[in-house]
């Protein structure tokens, strides 16, 4: 076999058909066949025939590598010297030549080669690298809003120089998610896949994988790096006026305006029982006078803008205000002030609504969820104590809806088609879910998929991916961004909302259900993948919550072929909108206030839960050993046991102390 490869390559060489790339490929095949001698001979023939080729330096370099590996140091020396002559700026040849000379006992000559390499790299000083990194950071930040591919390229250059730039890796991965690129975690040259996975932003991790223990560990790592433990701890005590009947609840957020969180919580804030509690809002968002912001300001007993306060000043203000329970409505999202929570300015700290998952911090005592999002047994996926509402997500029944309802023609939709829609942002459109959508469109020929118009480049990318699945560009309709009232008004033009996975719809789901549009969702194991299932169940359409990709596709196809069934779902949603659990904000507020009372009672009795973050460094180590992107988590039947086996393998080589999650004392020492 080796001789056949050699003779074929020599024939191509004699006919002028063996380019440098073909040569390297043939040499690699010969070496793999155990005929490195023929590969070396082929290199010599090619170099003799093409002494002026632009690729000569690379060919000579590869010749030298093979010769050195075969122990022919003299030939390797000659090959590296020829490579340097062909291209004096090709630094790897100097480095390898020095190594070969050192092996031959010519240490002084080896040092001269390495010194020559250093001198040629003289302009590449630490200062120059830092300045270039700063410039590339600015490009990555500013160009993002004008051209994401260019921003991605700038960030890639930084990671090629240093993959330990965690915030750069975080932004790089987020950009790839926004552009719906695959693989999401594409390691630049010289960068480590594991390092990139460790650097992922928690929101990106939620969109990346339905892997709750990975999400938990990523959140712990993010919190550790971003906030750390070197913060002043205030150890807040109850206010002096302990005889007051009201609990004092502090809401900390940058999003109490025309933002998804503001839209969700505004009516709940208005419905709080003033006899039971008083509310203090600590606002760290942009200046705003929109109607959501105005309603929340009016509902709060106090409104404190902390934008001009540093974290410690803000924390001491919260402490001085005598807040009993501080509710973090940001979590690990843009604009958050998590370091304030780290200072413990209130006796009880709660994680709710702003971030879809655990904070994995030492100072968030409770997480608010519901029986579907965090069912019994799922407590191991969070660090906080789980408390539950009838439905996790509050809603505003005073939504503004534009009076003028558009037509399908107005929106560029075909009149007689089955219109599937998904108005989630592009970073939630994973490659697996897009493939599922294309399967659905293929099975329902008279159908279109209505998506948000993110940007022209991403739209082109998605239509290109659709073409790979045999779906024409006319089957994807991109809806322009609209104000919330206008956006809500166009919702009923869709027949069925197709949810994303693993990061599903949250506010967009309740908007769809409020407007009478049924939503099909796939609930996985992670928090972000189960919120939409909770909303659908609470709206009375729990039969649209699927457990497997196959079920999701089959249900979407069946509904696409039976418009009467989707119409009945719409009629049901419209008929029960004022009575279903999802939109019973009074019910939610009563239960929320009961949860607050229970948390405060835990504190008074000395039974405040202690967040469990034991071994999360090990959980992260174990998780990133996998190529997470290729894992099909829906096929893992017993997820806890699957991960426990990974811990057991790690334990055999490096003992792991017991924790209260998966690696309990019993698991650590099985009988």
C-alpha positions as CSV (number, residue, x, y, z in Angstrom):
1,X,0.0,0.0,0.0
2,X,2.8,2.4,0.9
3,X,4.6,1.8,-2.4
4,X,1.4,2.4,-4.3
5,X,0.9,5.8,-2.6
6,X,4.6,6.7,-3.3
7,X,4.4,5.7,-7.0
8,X,1.2,7.6,-7.4
9,X,2.6,10.7,-5.8
10,X,5.8,10.5,-7.9
11,X,3.7,10.2,-11.0
12,X,1.7,13.3,-10.1
13,X,4.9,15.1,-9.3
14,X,6.4,14.3,-12.7
15,X,3.2,15.6,-14.4
16,X,3.3,18.8,-12.3
17,X,0.1,17.9,-10.4
18,X,1.5,17.4,-6.9
19,X,1.0,20.7,-5.0
20,X,2.4,21.3,-1.5
21,X,-0.8,20.3,0.2
22,X,-1.0,17.1,-1.8
23,X,2.7,16.4,-0.9
24,X,2.0,16.8,2.8
25,X,-1.0,14.6,2.6
26,X,0.9,11.8,0.8
27,X,3.8,12.0,3.2
28,X,1.4,11.7,6.1
29,X,-0.2,8.6,4.6
30,X,3.2,7.1,3.9
31,X,4.3,7.7,7.5
32,X,1.1,6.2,8.8
33,X,1.8,3.1,6.7
34,X,5.2,2.7,8.3
35,X,7.1,4.0,5.2
36,X,8.6,7.1,6.5
37,X,11.7,6.3,4.3
38,X,9.5,6.8,1.2
39,X,8.0,10.0,2.6
40,X,11.5,11.4,3.1
41,X,12.4,10.5,-0.4
42,X,9.3,12.1,-1.7
43,X,10.1,15.4,0.2
44,X,13.6,15.4,-1.4
45,X,12.2,14.9,-4.9
46,X,9.6,17.7,-4.5
47,X,12.1,20.2,-3.1
48,X,14.5,19.5,-6.0
49,X,11.7,20.2,-8.5
50,X,10.3,23.3,-6.8
51,X,13.2,25.3,-5.4
52,X,11.4,28.6,-5.8
53,X,7.9,27.6,-4.6
54,X,6.3,30.0,-2.1
55,X,5.5,27.0,0.0
56,X,9.2,25.8,0.1
57,X,9.8,26.9,3.7
58,X,6.7,24.9,4.9
59,X,7.7,21.8,3.0
60,X,11.3,22.0,4.2
61,X,10.0,22.4,7.8
62,X,7.8,19.3,7.5
63,X,10.7,17.4,6.0
64,X,12.9,18.4,8.9
65,X,10.2,17.3,11.5
66,X,10.0,13.9,9.9
67,X,13.7,13.5,9.5
68,X,14.2,14.4,13.2
69,X,11.5,12.0,14.3
70,X,13.4,9.2,12.3
71,X,16.6,10.1,14.0
72,X,18.3,11.6,10.9
73,X,19.5,14.7,12.6
74,X,21.9,15.8,9.9
75,X,19.1,15.8,7.3
76,X,16.8,17.5,9.7
77,X,19.4,20.2,10.3
78,X,19.8,20.8,6.5
79,X,16.0,20.9,6.0
80,X,15.5,23.5,8.7
81,X,18.3,25.6,7.4
82,X,16.8,25.4,3.9
83,X,13.4,26.5,5.4
84,X,15.0,29.5,7.1
85,X,16.8,30.5,3.8
86,X,13.5,30.3,2.0
87,X,11.6,32.4,4.6
88,X,13.8,34.1,7.2
89,X,10.7,35.2,9.1
90,X,9.4,31.7,9.7
91,X,10.1,31.4,13.4
92,X,9.2,27.7,14.0
93,X,12.2,26.7,11.8
94,X,14.6,28.5,14.1
95,X,13.1,26.9,17.2
96,X,13.2,23.3,15.8
97,X,16.7,23.8,14.3
98,X,18.0,24.9,17.8
99,X,16.4,21.7,19.3
100,X,18.1,19.5,16.7
101,X,21.5,21.2,17.2
102,X,21.1,20.7,21.0
103,X,20.5,17.0,20.5
104,X,23.7,16.9,18.5
105,X,25.7,18.5,21.3
106,X,26.0,21.9,19.6
107,X,24.4,23.8,22.5
108,X,26.1,27.1,21.6
109,X,24.8,27.0,18.0
110,X,21.4,26.1,19.3
111,X,21.4,29.1,21.5
112,X,22.3,31.3,18.5
113,X,19.3,30.0,16.6
114,X,16.9,30.7,19.5
115,X,18.4,34.1,20.0
116,X,17.9,34.8,16.3
117,X,14.2,33.9,16.7
118,X,13.9,36.2,19.7
119,X,15.5,39.1,17.8
120,X,13.2,38.6,14.9
121,X,10.3,38.8,17.3
122,X,11.7,41.9,19.0
123,X,8.7,44.0,18.0
124,X,6.5,41.5,19.9
125,X,7.1,42.8,23.3
126,X,4.8,42.4,26.3
127,X,3.8,46.0,25.9
128,X,3.0,45.5,22.2
129,X,0.9,42.4,23.0
130,X,-1.0,44.3,25.7
131,X,-1.7,47.3,23.4
132,X,-2.8,45.0,20.5
133,X,-5.1,43.2,23.0
134,X,-6.6,46.5,24.1
135,X,-7.2,47.5,20.6
136,X,-8.8,44.2,19.7
137,X,-11.0,44.3,22.8
138,X,-12.3,47.7,21.6
139,X,-13.0,46.3,18.2
140,X,-14.7,43.3,19.7
141,X,-16.9,45.6,21.9
142,X,-17.8,48.3,19.4
143,X,-17.9,46.3,16.2
144,X,-20.3,43.9,17.8
145,X,-23.2,46.3,17.2
146,X,-22.2,46.9,13.6
147,X,-20.8,43.6,12.4
148,X,-20.7,40.5,14.6
149,X,-18.3,38.5,12.3
150,X,-15.7,41.3,12.6
151,X,-16.1,41.4,16.3
152,X,-15.7,37.7,16.6
153,X,-12.5,37.8,14.5
154,X,-11.0,40.4,16.8
155,X,-11.8,38.4,19.9
156,X,-10.5,35.3,18.2
157,X,-7.1,37.0,17.7
158,X,-6.9,37.7,21.5
159,X,-7.6,34.1,22.4
160,X,-5.0,32.9,20.0
161,X,-2.5,35.0,21.9
162,X,-3.9,34.1,25.4
163,X,-6.9,31.8,26.0
164,X,-6.8,32.8,29.7
165,X,-8.6,36.0,28.8
166,X,-11.8,34.8,30.4
167,X,-14.0,37.8,29.7
168,X,-12.9,37.7,26.0
169,X,-13.7,34.0,25.8
170,X,-17.1,34.7,27.4
171,X,-17.9,37.4,24.8
172,X,-16.5,35.2,22.0
173,X,-18.9,32.3,22.8
174,X,-21.8,34.7,23.3
175,X,-21.2,36.2,19.8
176,X,-21.2,32.7,18.2
177,X,-24.5,31.9,19.9
178,X,-26.0,35.2,18.7
179,X,-25.0,34.3,15.1
180,X,-26.3,30.7,15.5
181,X,-22.9,29.3,14.6
182,X,-21.9,25.7,15.1
183,X,-19.8,24.5,16.8
184,X,-20.5,27.2,19.4
185,X,-17.3,26.5,21.3
186,X,-14.8,26.6,18.5
187,X,-11.3,26.8,20.0
188,X,-9.0,29.3,18.2
189,X,-5.5,28.1,17.4
190,X,-3.6,27.6,20.6
191,X,-6.7,27.9,22.8
192,X,-8.0,25.1,25.0
193,X,-11.6,23.8,24.7
194,X,-11.7,23.2,28.4
195,X,-10.6,26.8,29.2
196,X,-13.3,28.2,26.9
197,X,-15.9,26.0,28.6
198,X,-14.8,27.2,32.0
199,X,-15.1,30.9,30.8
200,X,-18.6,30.6,29.5
201,X,-21.1,33.1,30.7
202,X,-23.9,31.5,32.7
203,X,-26.6,32.7,30.2
204,X,-24.5,31.2,27.4
205,X,-24.2,28.0,29.3
206,X,-28.0,27.8,29.6
207,X,-28.4,28.1,25.9
208,X,-25.5,25.8,25.2
209,X,-26.4,22.6,27.0
210,X,-29.2,20.9,28.9
211,X,-26.7,19.9,31.5
212,X,-27.8,21.3,35.0
213,X,-24.7,20.2,36.8
214,X,-22.5,21.9,34.2
215,X,-24.7,25.0,34.6
216,X,-24.4,24.8,38.4
217,X,-20.6,24.6,38.2
218,X,-20.3,27.3,35.6
219,X,-22.4,29.7,37.8
220,X,-20.2,28.9,40.8
221,X,-17.0,29.6,38.7
222,X,-18.5,32.8,37.3
223,X,-19.5,34.0,40.7
224,X,-16.1,33.1,42.2
225,X,-14.2,35.0,39.4
226,X,-16.5,38.0,39.2
227,X,-17.2,38.6,42.8
228,X,-14.8,36.4,44.8
229,X,-14.7,36.2,48.5
230,X,-12.6,39.3,49.4
231,X,-15.6,41.6,50.1
232,X,-16.6,43.2,53.3
233,X,-19.3,41.2,55.0
234,X,-21.9,43.4,56.8
235,X,-23.7,40.5,58.6
236,X,-27.0,42.5,58.6
237,X,-29.2,42.0,61.6
238,X,-32.9,42.8,61.9
239,X,-33.8,46.4,62.1
240,X,-34.2,48.0,65.5
241,X,-38.0,48.3,65.0
242,X,-38.5,44.5,65.3
243,X,-42.0,45.0,66.6
244,X,-43.3,46.3,63.3
245,X,-45.8,44.0,61.7
246,X,-44.6,44.5,58.2
247,X,-41.7,42.7,56.5
248,X,-39.4,45.0,54.7
249,X,-38.6,43.6,51.2
250,X,-35.9,45.0,49.1
251,X,-35.9,44.5,45.3
252,X,-32.5,44.9,43.7
253,X,-32.6,45.2,39.9
254,X,-31.4,47.0,36.8
255,X,-34.5,45.9,34.8
256,X,-37.5,47.5,36.5
257,X,-38.4,49.4,33.3
258,X,-39.5,48.4,29.8
259,X,-37.5,45.2,30.1
260,X,-38.7,41.6,30.2
261,X,-38.4,41.5,34.0
262,X,-40.2,44.8,34.4
263,X,-43.0,43.7,32.1
264,X,-43.4,40.5,34.2
265,X,-43.2,41.8,37.8
266,X,-45.0,45.2,37.5
267,X,-48.5,44.1,38.5
268,X,-47.2,41.8,41.3
269,X,-45.4,44.8,42.8
270,X,-48.7,46.8,42.6
271,X,-50.6,43.9,44.3
272,X,-48.4,43.6,47.4
273,X,-50.4,43.7,50.7
274,X,-49.2,46.9,52.4
275,X,-50.4,45.5,55.7
276,X,-48.0,42.6,55.4
277,X,-44.9,44.2,53.9
278,X,-43.3,47.3,52.6
279,X,-41.1,47.4,49.5
280,X,-37.9,49.2,48.8
281,X,-36.6,49.2,45.3
282,X,-32.9,49.6,44.7
283,X,-32.6,50.5,41.1
284,X,-29.3,50.2,39.2
285,X,-30.6,50.4,35.6
286,X,-30.6,53.1,33.0
287,X,-32.5,56.4,33.5
288,X,-36.1,55.6,32.5
289,X,-39.5,57.2,32.4
290,X,-41.4,54.5,30.5
291,X,-44.8,53.4,31.7
292,X,-43.5,50.2,33.4
293,X,-40.9,52.1,35.3
294,X,-43.5,54.7,36.3
295,X,-45.9,52.0,37.6
296,X,-43.2,50.3,39.7
297,X,-42.0,53.6,41.2
298,X,-45.6,54.3,42.2
299,X,-46.1,50.9,43.7
300,X,-42.9,50.9,45.8
301,X,-42.9,52.4,49.3
302,X,-39.4,53.7,48.6
303,X,-37.4,54.0,45.4
304,X,-33.6,54.3,45.8
305,X,-31.5,54.9,42.7
306,X,-28.1,53.4,43.5
307,X,-26.4,54.1,40.2
308,X,-24.1,56.7,41.7
309,X,-23.2,54.5,44.7
310,X,-20.4,52.0,44.7
311,X,-21.2,48.5,45.8
312,X,-20.2,49.0,49.5
313,X,-22.1,52.3,49.8
314,X,-25.2,50.7,48.3
315,X,-24.9,47.7,50.6
316,X,-24.6,49.9,53.6
317,X,-27.7,51.9,52.5
318,X,-29.7,48.6,52.3
319,X,-28.4,47.6,55.7
320,X,-29.3,51.1,57.1
321,X,-32.8,50.8,55.6
322,X,-33.4,47.7,57.7
323,X,-34.3,45.4,54.8
324,X,-35.3,42.0,56.0
325,X,-35.3,40.1,52.7
326,X,-33.3,41.3,49.7
327,X,-34.6,39.8,46.4
328,X,-32.0,39.7,43.6
329,X,-34.0,40.2,40.4
330,X,-30.9,40.3,38.2
331,X,-28.8,37.2,39.0
332,X,-26.1,36.7,36.4
333,X,-27.4,39.1,33.8
334,X,-26.4,42.4,32.3
335,X,-26.4,45.3,34.7
336,X,-26.4,43.1,37.9
337,X,-24.7,44.3,41.1
338,X,-24.1,40.8,42.6
339,X,-21.2,42.1,44.8
340,X,-23.8,44.0,46.9
341,X,-25.5,40.7,47.8
342,X,-22.1,39.2,48.6
343,X,-21.8,41.8,51.4
344,X,-24.9,40.3,53.1
345,X,-26.7,43.7,53.6
346,X,-29.9,41.9,54.6
347,X,-30.4,38.8,56.8
348,X,-32.1,36.9,53.9
349,X,-31.2,37.0,50.3
350,X,-33.3,35.5,47.5
351,X,-32.7,34.6,43.8
352,X,-35.8,35.1,41.7
353,X,-37.0,35.8,38.2
354,X,-34.1,37.7,36.5
355,X,-31.9,34.7,35.9
356,X,-33.0,31.2,34.9
357,X,-31.1,29.1,37.3
358,X,-29.0,28.9,40.5
359,X,-26.5,31.6,41.5
360,X,-24.3,28.9,43.1
361,X,-23.1,31.6,45.6
362,X,-22.4,31.4,49.3
363,X,-25.0,34.2,50.0
364,X,-28.2,33.5,48.1
365,X,-30.2,31.5,50.6
366,X,-33.3,30.8,48.6
367,X,-34.3,30.3,44.9
368,X,-38.0,30.7,43.9
369,X,-39.3,28.2,41.3
370,X,-42.3,25.9,41.0
371,X,-43.0,22.1,41.0
372,X,-42.4,21.8,37.2
373,X,-39.2,23.9,36.9
374,X,-37.5,22.3,39.9
375,X,-39.5,19.1,40.7
376,X,-38.7,16.9,43.7
377,X,-35.2,15.6,43.3
378,X,-33.9,18.5,41.2
379,X,-32.8,20.3,44.4
380,X,-29.3,18.9,43.7
381,X,-29.0,21.2,40.7
382,X,-29.0,24.4,42.8
383,X,-27.1,25.8,45.8
384,X,-30.0,27.6,47.3
385,X,-33.0,26.1,49.2
386,X,-35.9,25.7,46.8
387,X,-39.2,27.4,47.5
388,X,-42.1,27.1,45.1
389,X,-45.0,29.2,43.7
390,X,-48.0,27.8,41.9
391,X,-46.3,29.1,38.8
392,X,-42.8,30.6,38.9
393,X,-43.4,33.6,36.6
394,X,-45.6,36.6,37.4
395,X,-47.5,38.3,34.7
396,X,-49.0,41.7,34.0
397,X,-52.7,41.6,33.0
398,X,-52.5,45.3,32.0
399,X,-50.3,44.7,29.0
400,X,-50.6,47.5,26.4
401,X,-51.7,46.1,23.0
402,X,-51.8,48.2,19.9
403,X,-55.5,48.7,18.9
404,X,-54.6,48.3,15.2
405,X,-54.3,44.6,14.5
406,X,-52.1,43.8,11.4
407,X,-52.9,41.3,8.7
408,X,-50.7,38.5,7.5
409,X,-50.1,40.4,4.3
410,X,-48.9,43.4,6.4
411,X,-46.3,41.1,8.0
412,X,-45.2,39.4,4.8
413,X,-46.9,36.1,5.8
414,X,-48.7,33.9,3.3
415,X,-52.5,33.9,3.9
416,X,-53.2,30.2,3.6
417,X,-50.0,28.7,5.2
418,X,-49.5,27.1,8.6
419,X,-47.5,29.8,10.4
420,X,-45.1,28.5,13.0
421,X,-43.4,31.2,14.9
422,X,-40.6,31.7,17.4
423,X,-39.9,35.1,18.8
424,X,-37.0,34.2,21.0
425,X,-33.7,35.9,20.4
426,X,-31.2,34.2,18.1
427,X,-28.8,33.0,20.8
428,X,-31.5,30.6,21.9
429,X,-31.7,29.0,18.4
430,X,-29.4,26.0,18.9
431,X,-28.3,23.8,16.0
432,X,-30.3,20.8,17.4
433,X,-33.6,22.8,17.6
434,X,-33.1,24.4,14.2
435,X,-32.6,20.9,12.7
436,X,-35.9,19.9,14.4
437,X,-37.7,22.9,12.9
438,X,-36.4,22.1,9.5
439,X,-37.7,18.5,9.9
440,X,-41.1,19.9,10.8
441,X,-41.2,22.3,7.8
442,X,-40.2,19.4,5.5
443,X,-43.2,17.3,6.8
444,X,-45.6,20.2,6.6
445,X,-45.1,21.6,3.0
446,X,-47.6,24.5,3.3
447,X,-45.9,26.0,6.3
448,X,-43.5,28.9,7.2
449,X,-41.4,29.7,10.2
450,X,-41.7,33.3,11.5
451,X,-38.6,34.5,13.3
452,X,-37.3,37.7,14.7
453,X,-35.1,39.7,12.4
454,X,-31.9,39.7,14.4
455,X,-29.5,41.1,11.7
456,X,-28.9,40.6,8.0
457,X,-25.9,38.4,8.6
458,X,-27.6,36.0,11.0
459,X,-30.7,35.9,8.7
460,X,-28.5,34.9,5.8
461,X,-26.8,32.3,7.9
462,X,-30.1,30.8,9.0
463,X,-31.5,30.7,5.4
464,X,-28.2,29.0,4.4
465,X,-28.7,26.3,7.1
466,X,-32.3,25.8,6.0
467,X,-31.1,25.3,2.4
468,X,-28.8,22.5,3.7
469,X,-32.0,20.8,4.9
470,X,-33.8,21.3,1.6
471,X,-35.9,24.2,2.9
472,X,-36.1,27.3,0.6
473,X,-35.5,30.8,1.9
474,X,-39.1,31.8,1.4
475,X,-40.1,29.4,4.2
476,X,-38.3,31.6,6.7
477,X,-40.0,34.9,7.4
478,X,-38.1,37.5,9.5
479,X,-40.3,39.9,11.5
480,X,-38.9,43.3,12.2
481,X,-38.4,44.5,15.7
482,X,-41.5,46.4,17.1
483,X,-42.5,48.0,20.3
484,X,-44.1,45.7,22.8
485,X,-47.7,46.9,22.0
486,X,-47.3,46.4,18.3
487,X,-45.4,43.1,18.8
488,X,-48.2,41.7,20.9
489,X,-50.8,42.8,18.3
490,X,-49.2,40.7,15.6
491,X,-48.9,37.5,17.7
492,X,-52.4,36.1,16.8
493,X,-51.3,35.9,13.1
494,X,-49.2,32.8,14.1
495,X,-50.8,29.4,14.5
496,X,-48.3,27.7,16.8
497,X,-45.2,28.9,18.7
498,X,-42.3,26.5,18.5
499,X,-40.1,26.9,21.6
500,X,-36.3,26.8,21.6
501,X,-34.2,24.2,23.5
502,X,-32.3,24.0,25.8
503,X,-33.0,27.7,26.7
504,X,-36.7,28.1,26.2
505,X,-39.1,31.0,26.0
506,X,-39.9,32.9,29.2
507,X,-41.5,36.3,28.8
508,X,-42.1,35.6,25.1
509,X,-44.0,32.4,26.1
510,X,-46.4,34.2,28.4
511,X,-46.9,36.9,25.7
512,X,-47.8,34.3,23.2
513,X,-50.2,32.5,25.6
514,X,-51.8,35.8,26.6
515,X,-52.5,36.6,23.0
516,X,-54.0,33.1,22.5
517,X,-51.1,31.5,20.6
518,X,-50.4,27.9,21.7
519,X,-46.8,27.0,22.4
520,X,-45.1,23.7,21.9
521,X,-42.1,23.1,24.1
522,X,-39.5,20.5,25.0
523,X,-38.8,20.3,28.7
524,X,-35.3,19.0,29.6
525,X,-33.6,18.9,33.0
526,X,-32.1,22.4,33.2
527,X,-34.0,25.3,34.7
528,X,-34.0,27.3,31.5
529,X,-35.4,24.4,29.5
530,X,-38.4,23.9,31.9
531,X,-39.7,27.4,32.4
532,X,-41.9,27.3,29.2
533,X,-43.3,23.9,30.2
534,X,-44.4,25.5,33.5
535,X,-46.1,28.3,31.7
536,X,-47.9,26.1,29.2
537,X,-49.1,23.8,32.0
538,X,-50.2,26.8,34.1
539,X,-52.1,28.1,31.0
540,X,-54.0,24.8,30.7
541,X,-52.1,23.5,27.6
542,X,-49.8,21.1,29.4
543,X,-50.3,18.5,26.7
544,X,-48.1,20.7,24.5
545,X,-45.1,20.0,26.8
546,X,-42.9,17.3,25.2
547,X,-40.3,15.0,26.8
548,X,-38.2,14.1,23.7
549,X,-37.2,15.6,20.5
550,X,-39.1,12.9,18.6
551,X,-42.3,13.8,20.4
552,X,-41.8,17.5,19.8
553,X,-41.4,17.0,16.0
554,X,-44.3,14.6,15.8
555,X,-46.7,17.0,17.7
556,X,-45.6,20.0,15.6
557,X,-46.2,18.1,12.4
558,X,-49.6,16.7,13.6
559,X,-50.7,20.2,14.6
560,X,-49.4,21.7,11.3
561,X,-51.5,19.2,9.3
562,X,-54.6,19.8,11.5
563,X,-55.4,23.5,11.6
564,X,-58.7,22.8,13.4
565,X,-56.7,21.5,16.4
566,X,-54.6,24.6,16.7
567,X,-57.7,26.7,16.3
568,X,-59.3,24.9,19.3
569,X,-56.1,25.5,21.4
570,X,-56.4,29.2,20.5
571,X,-60.1,29.3,21.6
572,X,-59.2,27.5,24.8
573,X,-56.5,30.0,25.7
574,X,-58.8,32.9,25.0
575,X,-61.6,31.4,27.1
576,X,-59.4,30.7,30.1
577,X,-57.1,33.6,30.0
578,X,-58.7,35.3,33.0
579,X,-59.0,32.2,35.1
580,X,-55.9,30.1,34.5
581,X,-53.1,29.9,37.0
582,X,-50.5,31.6,34.7
583,X,-52.4,34.9,34.7
584,X,-53.8,34.8,38.3
585,X,-51.4,37.4,39.6
586,X,-53.4,37.8,42.8
587,X,-52.8,34.1,43.5
588,X,-49.1,34.4,42.8
589,X,-48.7,37.4,45.1
590,X,-50.5,35.7,48.0
591,X,-48.2,32.7,47.7
592,X,-45.1,34.9,47.2
593,X,-45.9,36.8,50.4
594,X,-46.3,33.5,52.2
595,X,-42.9,32.4,51.0
596,X,-41.4,35.6,52.3
597,X,-43.0,35.0,55.7
598,X,-41.7,31.4,55.8
599,X,-38.2,32.6,54.9
600,X,-38.3,35.2,57.7
601,X,-39.5,32.6,60.1
602,X,-36.6,30.3,59.2
603,X,-34.3,33.3,60.0
604,X,-36.0,34.0,63.3
605,X,-35.7,30.3,64.3
606,X,-32.1,30.1,63.4
607,X,-32.8,27.6,60.6
608,X,-31.8,29.8,57.6
609,X,-30.5,27.5,54.9
610,X,-26.8,27.5,54.2
611,X,-26.0,27.4,50.4
612,X,-24.1,24.3,49.4
613,X,-21.2,24.9,47.1
614,X,-19.1,22.0,48.1
615,X,-17.0,20.3,45.4
616,X,-18.3,22.5,42.6
617,X,-14.7,23.0,41.4
618,X,-14.6,19.2,41.0
619,X,-18.0,19.1,39.2
620,X,-16.7,21.7,36.7
621,X,-13.5,19.7,36.2
622,X,-15.4,16.6,35.5
623,X,-18.0,18.3,33.2
624,X,-15.6,20.0,30.9
625,X,-13.8,16.7,30.2
626,X,-16.6,15.9,27.8
627,X,-17.3,17.4,24.4
628,X,-20.5,18.8,25.8
629,X,-21.7,20.2,22.5
630,X,-22.0,16.8,20.9
631,X,-23.8,15.2,23.9
632,X,-27.5,14.5,23.3
633,X,-28.6,14.9,26.9
634,X,-32.2,13.7,26.1
635,X,-30.7,10.2,25.5
636,X,-29.1,10.0,29.0
637,X,-31.7,8.0,30.9
638,X,-30.3,8.4,34.4
639,X,-28.5,11.7,34.4
640,X,-27.5,11.7,38.1
641,X,-26.0,8.2,37.9
642,X,-24.3,9.1,34.6
643,X,-22.5,12.0,36.3
644,X,-21.9,10.1,39.5
645,X,-19.9,7.5,37.5
646,X,-17.7,10.4,36.2
647,X,-17.1,11.5,39.8
648,X,-16.2,7.9,40.8
649,X,-13.6,7.7,38.1
650,X,-12.1,11.0,39.3
651,X,-12.3,9.8,42.9
652,X,-10.2,6.7,42.1
653,X,-7.3,8.9,40.9
654,X,-7.8,11.8,43.2
655,X,-10.1,11.3,46.3
656,X,-13.1,13.7,46.5
657,X,-14.6,14.6,49.9
658,X,-18.3,13.9,50.4
659,X,-20.9,16.5,49.6
660,X,-24.7,16.6,49.9
661,X,-25.4,16.5,46.2
662,X,-24.2,13.4,44.2
663,X,-21.0,12.5,46.0
664,X,-22.6,11.7,49.3
665,X,-20.8,9.6,52.0
666,X,-22.7,6.6,50.7
667,X,-21.7,7.2,47.1
668,X,-18.1,7.8,48.2
669,X,-17.9,4.5,50.1
670,X,-20.2,2.1,48.4
671,X,-20.9,-1.2,50.3
